[in-house]
Every structure is written in structure tokens, then in C-alpha cells.
Amino acid sequence: MHCNWLGVYPALLTPFTKDDQLDLKVFEKNLQAQLQAGVHGIIIGGSLGEASTLSESEKETMVRCALAICSGKIPVVVNIAESVTQEAIRLARQAQAWGANGLMLLPPMRYRSDDRETIQYFRSVALATDLPIMIYNNPIDYKIDFRPELFDALLDCPTVTALKESSRDVTNLTRMLNRFGDRFKILCGVDTLALEELLLGAHGWVAGLVDAFPKETMAIWHHVQRGEYEEARAIYRWFMPLLELDIHPKLVQYIKLAAQEEGIGSEYVRAPRLCLDEEERGRIVSLIRNAVAKRPVLRSF
């Protein structure tokens, strides 16, 4: 399965049972909803998937489960978010052995590396695997800004083929396109900027609220691809209060709750995260239900 980084790639949730075990039944239910909506690929164990709390065996279980469900229809991508270079290399090779089709690679965790160190980290992992790699730039959350000009140092790494752009600086998209053309595919990584970046030429969207609303997310994508911008704008404006859940520190709890409200998820999270208290939960449920009550009628694609 070729990973071309075009289209909508959900950053999947990791469902847990009440007793803190992987809930593969809920995982399959959500993944089937994504497949039915027509997503173009999936990402396992990202930030939204509570990567830092998962054991390696749990990641392997989810990857193998996803590969079986997807059955070669779409690529399965594994997130690599490690503190030690050699461990990132080892996990990249493990993901390839599990059968993954691509990698999403974060900069070093915990240590705030400088430009030279970040470049060396990315190069070391990229040269150790044959899988296509999407670099994840999110200086807001991870405090390391992998700016467009730094990709010059990765041009000779054939496995580095994409960027998940989450800096909140929309002009980075145009800077990348001006500097590199189509050498790197660029995917928007912030739900509240998705339509803007798709209209500016982003090749795809690593989406969060798609975990609860796959049909609405895909409708925006299809309308943009067809040049039906008014239709895309109408859905996007309806969607925005929900999309803003993606940029809150409790995005995991909020989006899991939204997926549960839609019948394709579970609100259980893994400590140190806790499920929302009564007041906060009530506020978010109200927001979700108010939006759902006004959800737009979608065209079939």
C-alpha cells in the first residue's frame, strides 16, 4: 500500500475500557466509520491517540488490528514520538516490521533540541527506514519549530516526503510550496485552519474531529476538490465550534466525548488524564448536542 499523503488522514483515538484496557471493539467501530466516510489514510498513536501512555505492545496490537480492518484499502501510519534517537530508530523499524505503510515523526520529546540537533534526529530516523515519513511541526505544543528552510537539509532523504504543518502560521504552507514545489506533500494539522490551508493548496488534512464527524469532514474535502467553495464554507462555519475542541489542552477528552456522543467512541482516557468533571462535561456535551441539532444536510459523494 503506497502512502501518497493526499487527502484526509484521521489522527485516530485510542479507546480504552473502564478498567484501562484497549477497547478494540470500539476502535474497530470508529475505524469502520472512517472507512465508510472515505478517508484516505489513518494515523495510529498520535498525540490525540494518547501516544505517551501506550506500551509498545499496545501500539503493535492497534497497528495489526487496523491493518486487518483496512485490508490494503488505505495506508496505516504509525506515530514516532521518542526522547532518544536510537529508540526512535528502533520503533520506526518495528513499525515497518508490523506492516505499517508510513510514519509520522515528531521532533525529540522532552529535550528542546536546536536546529542542528533536530535535523540530525530527523535524518537519523529517515535513513534507518524505507517507510515514507511525514515530519510533524508543532512548535505550539512541542516548542521546536522546524521552519521551511530547515527542510533543505532533508532534501537528500528520499523517505521524508511530507509535512504535517501545525505551527498556526498559515503562510508556512505557501513558503513550503514556493521553496520546494511538490517535493514535500503538506497536510494541515490544525482543524480550525483546515479550509484555509486546503484553499491555499494543502495536499491533505490530518484531522481530529473527524474521529466524531467523519462524514462532515469528508464533505468539506470533497467540496473543495470540486471547487464548490460556498458549500465547503457553509459546513465549515457550522463545524467551527466543534473544531475548536481540537486546539484545547483537553482535546483528547473533548474529542473522545464527541465520538461517544456520536456512537462511535468512548470517553475513557488513560491517567494522568481524567474524564471530565460534571460541570465541564456538561458544558462540552451541550456544545456538541447544540451543533448536532443544527448539522447540515450532506450530499452523497
PASEBA-1860 file (N, C-alpha, C; in nm, 3 decimals):
! residues 301
1> MHCNWLGV> 0.083/-0.119/0.000/0.000/0.000/0.000/0.088/0.125/0.000 ~ 0.072/0.208/-0.103/0.152/0.329/-0.117/0.091/0.443/-0.036 ~ 0.174/0.512/0.040/0.128/0.625/0.121/0.165/0.753/0.047 ~ 0.067/0.816/-0.019/0.099/0.935/-0.100/0.065/1.066/-0.031 ~ 0.013/1.060/0.092/-0.015/1.179/0.173/-0.114/1.275/0.107 ~ -0.207/1.224/0.033/-0.311/1.307/-0.029/-0.444/1.278/0.038 ~ -0.514/1.383/0.082/-0.647/1.365/0.137/-0.654/1.378/0.287 ~ -0.757/1.317/0.345/-0.786/1.327/0.488/-0.732/1.205/0.561
9> YPALLTPF> -0.647/1.233/0.661/-0.586/1.130/0.745/-0.629/1.152/0.890 ~ -0.728/1.079/0.941/-0.764/1.093/1.082/-0.649/1.055/1.175 ~ -0.626/1.138/1.275/-0.540/1.101/1.386/-0.630/1.025/1.484 ~ -0.628/0.894/1.476/-0.728/0.813/1.547/-0.713/0.820/1.698 ~ -0.826/0.811/1.765/-0.829/0.797/1.910/-0.786/0.656/1.950 ~ -0.741/0.643/2.073/-0.715/0.511/2.131/-0.823/0.484/2.234 ~ -0.922/0.402/2.203/-1.029/0.376/2.300/-0.982/0.282/2.412 ~ -1.026/0.314/2.534/-0.998/0.227/2.649/-1.128/0.181/2.712
17> TKDDQLDL> -1.123/0.067/2.778/-1.235/0.021/2.859/-1.230/0.092/2.995 ~ -1.334/0.071/3.073/-1.340/0.133/3.206/-1.225/0.087/3.294 ~ -1.174/-0.035/3.271/-1.062/-0.086/3.351/-0.927/-0.068/3.281 ~ -0.922/0.029/3.188/-0.795/0.077/3.132/-0.728/-0.021/3.036 ~ -0.805/-0.103/2.969/-0.752/-0.190/2.865/-0.791/-0.133/2.728 ~ -0.714/-0.169/2.625/-0.752/-0.129/2.489/-0.892/-0.182/2.459 ~ -0.975/-0.097/2.402/-1.110/-0.139/2.363/-1.112/-0.154/2.211 ~ -1.076/-0.273/2.165/-1.062/-0.296/2.022/-1.197/-0.299/1.951
25> KVFEKNLQ> -1.304/-0.331/2.023/-1.436/-0.327/1.961/-1.474/-0.184/1.924 ~ -1.450/-0.091/2.015/-1.479/0.050/1.987/-1.383/0.103/1.881 ~ -1.257/0.061/1.888/-1.159/0.101/1.788/-1.205/0.059/1.648 ~ -1.250/-0.065/1.635/-1.297/-0.113/1.504/-1.422/-0.037/1.460 ~ -1.512/-0.009/1.552/-1.635/0.063/1.517/-1.603/0.201/1.461 ~ -1.509/0.270/1.527/-1.472/0.403/1.479/-1.400/0.394/1.345 ~ -1.309/0.299/1.333/-1.235/0.285/1.209/-1.328/0.250/1.093 ~ -1.425/0.166/1.117/-1.521/0.134/1.010/-1.598/0.260/0.968
33> AQLQAGVH> -1.631/0.346/1.063/-1.700/0.471/1.029/-1.610/0.560/0.943 ~ -1.480/0.559/0.972/-1.386/0.638/0.890/-1.379/0.581/0.748 ~ -1.369/0.450/0.738/-1.361/0.387/0.607/-1.489/0.412/0.526 ~ -1.603/0.402/0.591/-1.729/0.425/0.521/-1.741/0.569/0.472 ~ -1.682/0.663/0.545/-1.685/0.803/0.503/-1.587/0.830/0.390 ~ -1.489/0.742/0.371/-1.396/0.756/0.258/-1.265/0.823/0.289 ~ -1.216/0.813/0.415/-1.087/0.875/0.447/-0.977/0.811/0.364 ~ -0.866/0.882/0.352/-0.759/0.839/0.261/-0.643/0.768/0.330
41> GIIIGGSL> -0.640/0.771/0.464/-0.537/0.705/0.542/-0.568/0.727/0.688 ~ -0.497/0.655/0.776/-0.518/0.674/0.920/-0.383/0.681/0.990 ~ -0.382/0.746/1.106/-0.261/0.759/1.186/-0.288/0.699/1.324 ~ -0.201/0.606/1.364/-0.214/0.536/1.491/-0.117/0.596/1.593 ~ -0.166/0.619/1.715/-0.078/0.658/1.825/-0.020/0.797/1.815 ~ -0.098/0.892/1.763/-0.054/1.031/1.765/-0.083/1.095/1.899 ~ -0.070/1.227/1.906/-0.098/1.297/2.031/-0.243/1.274/2.073 ~ -0.334/1.280/1.977/-0.475/1.256/2.005/-0.500/1.111/2.043
49> GEASTLSE> -0.411/1.023/2.001/-0.420/0.883/2.037/-0.351/0.846/2.166 ~ -0.315/0.948/2.245/-0.253/0.929/2.377/-0.125/0.847/2.367 ~ -0.041/0.882/2.268/0.079/0.805/2.238/0.170/0.785/2.359 ~ 0.184/0.891/2.440/0.281/0.884/2.550/0.239/0.785/2.659 ~ 0.115/0.739/2.656/0.067/0.646/2.759/0.061/0.502/2.711 ~ 0.093/0.479/2.584/0.078/0.345/2.527/0.206/0.265/2.536 ~ 0.193/0.138/2.567/0.308/0.048/2.562/0.336/0.009/2.418 ~ 0.454/-0.042/2.393/0.487/-0.085/2.257/0.395/-0.199/2.212
57> SEKETMVR> 0.363/-0.289/2.303/0.275/-0.400/2.265/0.136/-0.350/2.231 ~ 0.088/-0.247/2.300/-0.043/-0.190/2.267/-0.040/-0.124/2.130 ~ 0.068/-0.054/2.099/0.080/0.007/1.966/0.079/-0.101/1.859 ~ 0.154/-0.208/1.882/0.157/-0.317/1.784/0.018/-0.377/1.765 ~ -0.053/-0.397/1.874/-0.188/-0.454/1.866/-0.279/-0.365/1.781 ~ -0.272/-0.235/1.804/-0.358/-0.143/1.729/-0.320/-0.139/1.582 ~ -0.191/-0.139/1.554/-0.146/-0.136/1.414/-0.192/-0.262/1.341 ~ -0.170/-0.376/1.402/-0.209/-0.502/1.336/-0.361/-0.511/1.321
65> CALAICSG> -0.434/-0.462/1.419/-0.580/-0.460/1.410/-0.625/-0.369/1.296 ~ -0.565/-0.249/1.287/-0.600/-0.155/1.181/-0.567/-0.210/1.044 ~ -0.453/-0.275/1.031/-0.414/-0.333/0.903/-0.513/-0.440/0.859 ~ -0.560/-0.519/0.955/-0.656/-0.624/0.921/-0.789/-0.564/0.876 ~ -0.833/-0.457/0.945/-0.961/-0.394/0.912/-0.951/-0.320/0.778 ~ -0.842/-0.248/0.759/-0.826/-0.169/0.636/-0.801/-0.257/0.514 ~ -0.737/-0.371/0.537/-0.720/-0.472/0.432/-0.664/-0.414/0.302 ~ -0.564/-0.325/0.317/-0.498/-0.270/0.199/-0.574/-0.160/0.128
73> KIPVVVNI> -0.688/-0.117/0.182/-0.767/-0.011/0.116/-0.703/0.126/0.132 ~ -0.648/0.154/0.249/-0.585/0.283/0.277/-0.458/0.259/0.359 ~ -0.362/0.350/0.356/-0.240/0.332/0.434/-0.261/0.351/0.584 ~ -0.188/0.273/0.661/-0.186/0.283/0.806/-0.052/0.342/0.848 ~ -0.057/0.456/0.914/0.063/0.532/0.952/0.082/0.523/1.103 ~ 0.206/0.508/1.147/0.238/0.498/1.289/0.314/0.623/1.332 ~ 0.276/0.678/1.445/0.343/0.795/1.501/0.467/0.753/1.578 ~ 0.576/0.828/1.559/0.700/0.807/1.634/0.727/0.933/1.715
81> AESVTQEA> 0.723/0.921/1.847/0.742/1.036/1.936/0.828/0.991/2.054 ~ 0.959/1.004/2.037/1.052/0.950/2.136/1.151/1.056/2.183 ~ 1.216/1.026/2.294/1.315/1.117/2.351/1.457/1.084/2.307 ~ 1.479/0.959/2.269/1.614/0.910/2.237/1.618/0.870/2.090 ~ 1.719/0.915/2.019/1.728/0.888/1.876/1.726/0.739/1.845 ~ 1.807/0.662/1.917/1.813/0.519/1.888/1.680/0.449/1.913 ~ 1.604/0.498/2.012/1.473/0.439/2.037/1.376/0.475/1.925 ~ 1.385/0.597/1.873/1.301/0.635/1.759/1.333/0.549/1.638
89> IRLARQAQ> 1.461/0.524/1.614/1.502/0.437/1.503/1.448/0.296/1.523 ~ 1.461/0.245/1.645/1.414/0.110/1.672/1.263/0.098/1.649 ~ 1.187/0.196/1.697/1.042/0.189/1.681/1.000/0.209/1.535 ~ 1.076/0.290/1.461/1.046/0.304/1.318/1.065/0.169/1.247 ~ 1.170/0.099/1.282/1.193/-0.033/1.222/1.088/-0.134/1.268 ~ 1.046/-0.123/1.394/0.940/-0.210/1.445/0.810/-0.187/1.368 ~ 0.775/-0.060/1.349/0.653/-0.027/1.277/0.654/-0.087/1.137 ~ 0.771/-0.081/1.073/0.783/-0.140/0.940/0.765/-0.292/0.947
97> AWGANGLM> 0.819/-0.353/1.052/0.804/-0.498/1.068/0.659/-0.536/1.095 ~ 0.585/-0.451/1.163/0.443/-0.478/1.189/0.359/-0.469/1.063 ~ 0.412/-0.401/0.961/0.339/-0.388/0.836/0.288/-0.249/0.808 ~ 0.327/-0.149/0.890/0.281/-0.012/0.869/0.323/0.038/0.732 ~ 0.245/0.133/0.681/0.270/0.188/0.547/0.340/0.322/0.548 ~ 0.352/0.384/0.664/0.418/0.513/0.674/0.438/0.552/0.819 ~ 0.515/0.659/0.838/0.545/0.708/0.972/0.516/0.857/0.982 ~ 0.466/0.899/1.096/0.463/1.041/1.132/0.568/1.061/1.241
105> LLPPMRYR> 0.658/1.155/1.220/0.775/1.169/1.305/0.777/1.304/1.375 ~ 0.769/1.302/1.507/0.781/1.423/1.587/0.927/1.450/1.619 ~ 0.961/1.575/1.653/1.096/1.605/1.700/1.121/1.539/1.835 ~ 1.243/1.544/1.886/1.271/1.480/2.014/1.177/1.530/2.124 ~ 1.128/1.438/2.204/1.042/1.474/2.315/1.125/1.512/2.438 ~ 1.072/1.600/2.517/1.125/1.646/2.647/1.245/1.740/2.632 ~ 1.343/1.704/2.548/1.457/1.793/2.528/1.429/1.888/2.413 ~ 1.451/2.018/2.436/1.426/2.117/2.332/1.551/2.130/2.245
113> SDDRETIQ> 1.558/2.048/2.142/1.675/2.045/2.056/1.685/2.172/1.971 ~ 1.809/2.210/1.936/1.827/2.323/1.846/1.815/2.274/1.702 ~ 1.830/2.365/1.607/1.808/2.329/1.466/1.900/2.216/1.422 ~ 2.027/2.225/1.455/2.123/2.123/1.413/2.086/1.987/1.471 ~ 2.049/1.984/1.598/2.014/1.859/1.663/1.884/1.800/1.607 ~ 1.787/1.888/1.580/1.660/1.840/1.525/1.680/1.780/1.386 ~ 1.759/1.848/1.304/1.789/1.796/1.170/1.855/1.659/1.180 ~ 1.953/1.646/1.268/2.023/1.519/1.280/1.929/1.409/1.329
121> YFRSVALA> 1.839/1.443/1.419/1.741/1.345/1.469/1.652/1.296/1.355 ~ 1.597/1.389/1.278/1.510/1.351/1.167/1.587/1.270/1.063 ~ 1.709/1.312/1.030/1.788/1.241/0.930/1.820/1.099/0.977 ~ 1.853/1.084/1.104/1.890/0.952/1.156/1.775/0.854/1.141 ~ 1.654/0.898/1.174/1.538/0.809/1.161/1.506/0.785/1.013 ~ 1.512/0.891/0.934/1.476/0.880/0.792/1.567/0.784/0.717 ~ 1.694/0.781/0.754/1.789/0.696/0.684/1.787/0.552/0.735 ~ 1.708/0.527/0.841/1.704/0.394/0.900/1.581/0.313/0.859
129> TDLPIMIY> 1.496/0.370/0.774/1.373/0.301/0.734/1.343/0.327/0.588 ~ 1.269/0.236/0.528/1.223/0.254/0.391/1.083/0.316/0.386 ~ 1.019/0.331/0.500/0.883/0.384/0.501/0.880/0.534/0.474 ~ 0.779/0.583/0.402/0.764/0.727/0.383/0.734/0.795/0.516 ~ 0.793/0.912/0.534/0.784/0.983/0.662/0.719/1.119/0.643 ~ 0.628/1.151/0.734/0.570/1.285/0.743/0.626/1.351/0.870 ~ 0.702/1.457/0.853/0.752/1.534/0.965/0.636/1.611/1.028 ~ 0.631/1.613/1.159/0.524/1.683/1.231/0.582/1.809/1.295
137> NNPIDYKI> 0.542/1.925/1.244/0.589/2.051/1.301/0.478/2.114/1.384 ~ 0.499/2.119/1.516/0.400/2.175/1.608/0.473/2.250/1.720 ~ 0.528/2.368/1.689/0.603/2.442/1.791/0.517/2.492/1.906 ~ 0.386/2.502/1.885/0.299/2.547/1.994/0.301/2.446/2.108 ~ 0.289/2.320/2.076/0.283/2.216/2.179/0.419/2.156/2.214 ~ 0.510/2.149/2.115/0.636/2.077/2.138/0.759/2.168/2.141 ~ 0.738/2.299/2.122/0.841/2.402/2.144/0.960/2.394/2.050 ~ 0.951/2.315/1.946/1.057/2.307/1.845/0.994/2.343/1.711
145> DFRPELFD> 1.046/2.448/1.647/0.988/2.496/1.522/1.075/2.451/1.406 ~ 1.026/2.353/1.330/1.101/2.306/1.214/1.056/2.387/1.093 ~ 1.119/2.500/1.074/1.078/2.601/0.976/1.104/2.552/0.834 ~ 1.037/2.612/0.734/1.051/2.565/0.596/1.196/2.554/0.549 ~ 1.281/2.653/0.582/1.418/2.649/0.531/1.497/2.531/0.586 ~ 1.456/2.474/0.699/1.527/2.360/0.755/1.507/2.234/0.674 ~ 1.403/2.231/0.592/1.380/2.114/0.505/1.486/2.102/0.397 ~ 1.565/2.208/0.374/1.677/2.197/0.280/1.768/2.081/0.318
153> ALLDCPTV> 1.785/2.061/0.450/1.876/1.958/0.499/1.818/1.818/0.487 ~ 1.692/1.807/0.446/1.629/1.675/0.432/1.601/1.639/0.287 ~ 1.642/1.726/0.194/1.613/1.702/0.053/1.675/1.572/0.001 ~ 1.788/1.532/0.059/1.854/1.411/0.011/1.807/1.286/0.087 ~ 1.703/1.301/0.169/1.644/1.186/0.240/1.517/1.145/0.166 ~ 1.523/1.045/0.083/1.408/1.012/-0.002/1.285/0.968/0.076 ~ 1.304/0.921/0.198/1.188/0.876/0.275/1.110/0.992/0.335 ~ 1.169/1.109/0.348/1.097/1.225/0.402/1.016/1.286/0.289
161> TALKESSR> 0.885/1.267/0.295/0.802/1.304/0.180/0.687/1.398/0.214 ~ 0.669/1.430/0.343/0.553/1.513/0.378/0.577/1.590/0.506 ~ 0.493/1.689/0.526/0.494/1.773/0.646/0.352/1.785/0.700 ~ 0.335/1.756/0.828/0.213/1.793/0.898/0.238/1.929/0.961 ~ 0.173/2.031/0.910/0.201/2.169/0.948/0.100/2.214/1.054 ~ 0.149/2.232/1.177/0.063/2.272/1.289/0.119/2.392/1.364 ~ 0.194/2.476/1.294/0.254/2.592/1.360/0.155/2.703/1.387 ~ 0.038/2.697/1.326/-0.065/2.802/1.327/-0.030/2.919/1.235
169> DVTNLTRM> 0.089/2.915/1.172/0.131/3.018/1.076/0.095/2.969/0.936 ~ -0.019/3.015/0.887/-0.070/2.966/0.759/0.027/2.995/0.645 ~ 0.106/3.101/0.657/0.198/3.135/0.549/0.307/3.030/0.532 ~ 0.331/2.946/0.631/0.430/2.840/0.614/0.393/2.747/0.499 ~ 0.265/2.729/0.475/0.221/2.646/0.363/0.272/2.702/0.232 ~ 0.251/2.832/0.210/0.296/2.895/0.086/0.448/2.901/0.080 ~ 0.512/2.922/0.192/0.659/2.921/0.194/0.713/2.786/0.149 ~ 0.652/2.678/0.198/0.695/2.544/0.158/0.671/2.521/0.009
177> LNRFGDRF> 0.555/2.559/-0.040/0.526/2.539/-0.182/0.617/2.622/-0.271 ~ 0.643/2.744/-0.231/0.733/2.830/-0.310/0.875/2.775/-0.311 ~ 0.917/2.719/-0.199/1.055/2.675/-0.186/1.080/2.537/-0.248 ~ 0.979/2.448/-0.236/1.003/2.309/-0.274/0.906/2.253/-0.378 ~ 0.807/2.330/-0.419/0.708/2.276/-0.511/0.637/2.158/-0.449 ~ 0.631/2.046/-0.522/0.565/1.926/-0.472/0.662/1.823/-0.413 ~ 0.786/1.867/-0.384/0.882/1.772/-0.325/0.829/1.714/-0.193 ~ 0.765/1.800/-0.113/0.704/1.754/0.012/0.554/1.780/0.006
185> KILCGVDT> 0.474/1.677/0.035/0.331/1.699/0.050/0.308/1.771/0.183 ~ 0.212/1.861/0.186/0.186/1.940/0.306/0.043/1.915/0.350 ~ 0.029/1.872/0.476/-0.103/1.844/0.532/-0.130/1.937/0.648 ~ -0.246/1.999/0.648/-0.286/2.084/0.759/-0.305/1.997/0.883 ~ -0.249/2.041/0.997/-0.263/1.965/1.120/-0.346/2.034/1.226 ~ -0.416/2.141/1.188/-0.497/2.217/1.284/-0.638/2.228/1.228 ~ -0.734/2.167/1.294/-0.870/2.162/1.241/-0.927/2.300/1.210 ~ -0.896/2.399/1.294/-0.956/2.532/1.276/-0.892/2.612/1.164
193> LALEELLL> -0.792/2.556/1.097/-0.729/2.621/0.982/-0.741/2.537/0.856 ~ -0.817/2.429/0.863/-0.816/2.331/0.754/-0.868/2.388/0.623 ~ -0.981/2.454/0.625/-1.035/2.505/0.499/-0.943/2.609/0.439 ~ -0.890/2.698/0.523/-0.798/2.800/0.473/-0.678/2.735/0.403 ~ -0.620/2.634/0.465/-0.500/2.574/0.406/-0.532/2.488/0.284 ~ -0.647/2.423/0.284/-0.686/2.348/0.165/-0.705/2.443/0.046 ~ -0.763/2.559/0.071/-0.782/2.656/-0.037/-0.650/2.714/-0.085 ~ -0.549/2.714/0.002/-0.416/2.765/-0.035/-0.328/2.659/-0.100
201> GAHGWVAG> -0.380/2.536/-0.110/-0.305/2.434/-0.182/-0.252/2.320/-0.099 ~ -0.294/2.307/0.027/-0.252/2.192/0.107/-0.294/2.063/0.038 ~ -0.208/1.963/0.047/-0.235/1.835/-0.018/-0.329/1.746/0.065 ~ -0.342/1.781/0.193/-0.425/1.697/0.278/-0.451/1.760/0.413 ~ -0.516/1.682/0.499/-0.560/1.730/0.629/-0.548/1.616/0.729 ~ -0.459/1.632/0.829/-0.455/1.540/0.942/-0.558/1.591/1.041 ~ -0.670/1.523/1.050/-0.788/1.576/1.117/-0.808/1.514/1.255 ~ -0.874/1.591/1.343/-0.906/1.545/1.477/-1.053/1.518/1.498
209> LVDAFPKE> -1.138/1.618/1.469/-1.282/1.600/1.489/-1.343/1.500/1.392 ~ -1.266/1.460/1.292/-1.310/1.352/1.204/-1.338/1.225/1.284 ~ -1.274/1.211/1.400/-1.297/1.094/1.484/-1.441/1.085/1.531 ~ -1.509/1.199/1.539/-1.650/1.201/1.577/-1.742/1.230/1.459 ~ -1.690/1.307/1.362/-1.772/1.353/1.250/-1.702/1.326/1.116 ~ -1.686/1.199/1.080/-1.615/1.168/0.957/-1.686/1.216/0.831 ~ -1.818/1.209/0.826/-1.890/1.248/0.705/-1.879/1.398/0.679 ~ -1.891/1.478/0.784/-1.880/1.623/0.767/-1.739/1.663/0.726
217> TMAIWHHV> -1.640/1.597/0.786/-1.501/1.627/0.749/-1.477/1.595/0.602 ~ -1.522/1.479/0.560/-1.501/1.439/0.421/-1.581/1.526/0.325 ~ -1.697/1.575/0.367/-1.776/1.663/0.280/-1.699/1.791/0.250 ~ -1.633/1.846/0.351/-1.552/1.967/0.327/-1.443/1.936/0.224 ~ -1.374/1.825/0.242/-1.268/1.787/0.148/-1.322/1.775/0.005 ~ -1.431/1.703/-0.011/-1.485/1.681/-0.145/-1.533/1.812/-0.209 ~ -1.598/1.897/-0.134/-1.644/2.023/-0.190/-1.526/2.109/-0.237 ~ -1.419/2.112/-0.159/-1.302/2.190/-0.200/-1.243/2.131/-0.328
225> QRGEYEEA> -1.230/2.000/-0.335/-1.172/1.937/-0.454/-1.254/1.965/-0.579 ~ -1.384/1.985/-0.561/-1.472/2.012/-0.675/-1.488/2.161/-0.702 ~ -1.422/2.244/-0.625/-1.436/2.387/-0.643/-1.567/2.442/-0.592 ~ -1.634/2.368/-0.506/-1.764/2.409/-0.450/-1.741/2.478/-0.317 ~ -1.687/2.599/-0.326/-1.637/2.666/-0.207/-1.748/2.716/-0.115 ~ -1.859/2.760/-0.170/-1.970/2.804/-0.086/-2.022/2.689/-0.001 ~ -2.034/2.572/-0.061/-2.079/2.455/0.012/-1.980/2.417/0.122 ~ -1.851/2.423/0.089/-1.748/2.393/0.189/-1.752/2.493/0.304
233> RAIYRWFM> -1.768/2.621/0.270/-1.772/2.724/0.374/-1.892/2.705/0.467 ~ -2.006/2.668/0.411/-2.126/2.651/0.495/-2.104/2.539/0.598 ~ -2.047/2.427/0.556/-2.022/2.317/0.651/-1.915/2.359/0.752 ~ -1.813/2.427/0.705/-1.702/2.468/0.792/-1.750/2.564/0.900 ~ -1.838/2.656/0.864/-1.891/2.750/0.963/-1.975/2.678/1.067 ~ -2.055/2.583/1.022/-2.130/2.501/1.120/-2.034/2.425/1.211 ~ -1.926/2.372/1.154/-1.833/2.283/1.220/-1.743/2.356/1.321 ~ -1.721/2.487/1.305/-1.616/2.555/1.378/-1.624/2.542/1.530
241> PLLELDIH> -1.742/2.556/1.593/-1.743/2.538/1.739/-1.692/2.400/1.782 ~ -1.716/2.299/1.700/-1.666/2.166/1.729/-1.517/2.155/1.698 ~ -1.475/2.213/1.587/-1.334/2.208/1.550/-1.245/2.274/1.655 ~ -1.299/2.372/1.726/-1.220/2.440/1.828/-1.187/2.350/1.947 ~ -1.257/2.237/1.958/-1.221/2.140/2.061/-1.083/2.082/2.034 ~ -1.038/2.088/1.909/-0.909/2.030/1.869/-0.790/2.113/1.916 ~ -0.813/2.237/1.956/-0.699/2.324/1.993/-0.700/2.357/2.142 ~ -0.768/2.276/2.220/-0.772/2.292/2.365/-0.679/2.189/2.429
249> PKLVQYIK> -0.616/2.222/2.544/-0.530/2.122/2.609/-0.599/1.990/2.638 ~ -0.732/1.991/2.654/-0.806/1.868/2.680/-0.870/1.814/2.552 ~ -0.804/1.835/2.439/-0.859/1.788/2.313/-0.890/1.639/2.316 ~ -0.809/1.560/2.386/-0.834/1.415/2.390/-0.968/1.387/2.457 ~ -0.988/1.444/2.576/-1.114/1.422/2.647/-1.232/1.475/2.566 ~ -1.216/1.593/2.506/-1.328/1.655/2.434/-1.366/1.574/2.311 ~ -1.266/1.534/2.233/-1.298/1.463/2.108/-1.346/1.321/2.138 ~ -1.291/1.259/2.242/-1.344/1.128/2.281/-1.491/1.139/2.322
257> LAAQEEGI> -1.524/1.245/2.394/-1.662/1.264/2.435/-1.751/1.286/2.313 ~ -1.703/1.363/2.216/-1.780/1.385/2.093/-1.801/1.255/2.018 ~ -1.698/1.171/2.010/-1.712/1.042/1.942/-1.812/0.953/2.014 ~ -1.811/0.958/2.147/-1.908/0.880/2.224/-2.050/0.931/2.198 ~ -2.066/1.061/2.193/-2.198/1.119/2.166/-2.250/1.075/2.028 ~ -2.158/1.054/1.935/-2.196/1.012/1.801/-2.206/0.861/1.787 ~ -2.182/0.790/1.896/-2.198/0.645/1.895/-2.083/0.568/1.835 ~ -1.966/0.634/1.820/-1.851/0.565/1.759/-1.725/0.583/1.845
265> GSEYVRAP> -1.745/0.598/1.977/-1.629/0.618/2.063/-1.663/0.595/2.209 ~ -1.561/0.615/2.292/-1.574/0.601/2.437/-1.498/0.715/2.502 ~ -1.552/0.770/2.609/-1.488/0.886/2.672/-1.376/0.848/2.768 ~ -1.351/0.718/2.791/-1.248/0.678/2.886/-1.110/0.719/2.835 ~ -1.029/0.776/2.925/-0.893/0.816/2.894/-0.799/0.746/2.992 ~ -0.670/0.755/2.963/-0.570/0.691/3.049/-0.499/0.795/3.134 ~ -0.486/0.766/3.263/-0.417/0.856/3.356/-0.274/0.880/3.308 ~ -0.224/1.004/3.325/-0.276/1.106/3.417/-0.398/1.182/3.368
273> RLCLDEEE> -0.439/1.165/3.243/-0.566/1.227/3.204/-0.680/1.166/3.285 ~ -0.780/1.248/3.311/-0.901/1.202/3.377/-1.021/1.239/3.293 ~ -1.126/1.161/3.305/-1.251/1.200/3.241/-1.297/1.334/3.300 ~ -1.374/1.407/3.224/-1.414/1.541/3.264/-1.503/1.537/3.388 ~ -1.490/1.642/3.471/-1.580/1.652/3.586/-1.720/1.691/3.539 ~ -1.813/1.689/3.629/-1.954/1.705/3.591/-1.980/1.838/3.521 ~ -1.924/1.947/3.573/-1.951/2.078/3.515/-1.893/2.088/3.375 ~ -1.766/2.051/3.360/-1.701/2.062/3.229/-1.763/1.966/3.128
281> RGRIVSLI> -1.794/1.847/3.172/-1.856/1.750/3.083/-1.990/1.801/3.032 ~ -2.070/1.857/3.124/-2.199/1.910/3.084/-2.188/2.021/2.982 ~ -2.087/2.106/3.000/-2.066/2.218/2.908/-2.028/2.168/2.769 ~ -1.940/2.068/2.761/-1.897/2.018/2.632/-2.006/1.936/2.565 ~ -2.079/1.858/2.641/-2.191/1.782/2.584/-2.294/1.878/2.527 ~ -2.321/1.987/2.598/-2.417/2.086/2.548/-2.370/2.145/2.416 ~ -2.242/2.178/2.407/-2.187/2.232/2.283/-2.203/2.133/2.168 ~ -2.171/2.008/2.196/-2.180/1.905/2.092/-2.324/1.886/2.047
289> RNAVAKRP> -2.414/1.875/2.143/-2.554/1.848/2.108/-2.619/1.966/2.038 ~ -2.582/2.087/2.076/-2.634/2.205/2.006/-2.590/2.205/1.860 ~ -2.465/2.167/1.836/-2.416/2.160/1.698/-2.487/2.050/1.620 ~ -2.499/1.934/1.682/-2.562/1.820/1.615/-2.707/1.852/1.578 ~ -2.774/1.928/1.662/-2.913/1.963/1.634/-2.927/2.049/1.509 ~ -2.817/2.112/1.469/-2.820/2.200/1.352/-2.733/2.148/1.238 ~ -2.694/2.022/1.247/-2.598/1.970/1.149/-2.653/1.981/1.007 ~ -2.567/2.013/0.913/-2.612/2.033/0.776/-2.648/1.902/0.706
297> VLRSF> -2.734/1.914/0.609/-2.765/1.801/0.522/-2.651/1.787/0.421 ~ -2.594/1.669/0.414/-2.478/1.647/0.328/-2.517/1.579/0.198 ~ -2.446/1.615/0.094/-2.461/1.548/-0.036/-2.387/1.414/-0.032 ~ -2.435/1.321/-0.109/-2.364/1.194/-0.124/-2.248/1.213/-0.222 ~ -2.133/1.155/-0.188/-2.015/1.165/-0.274/-1.975/1.027/-0.321
END
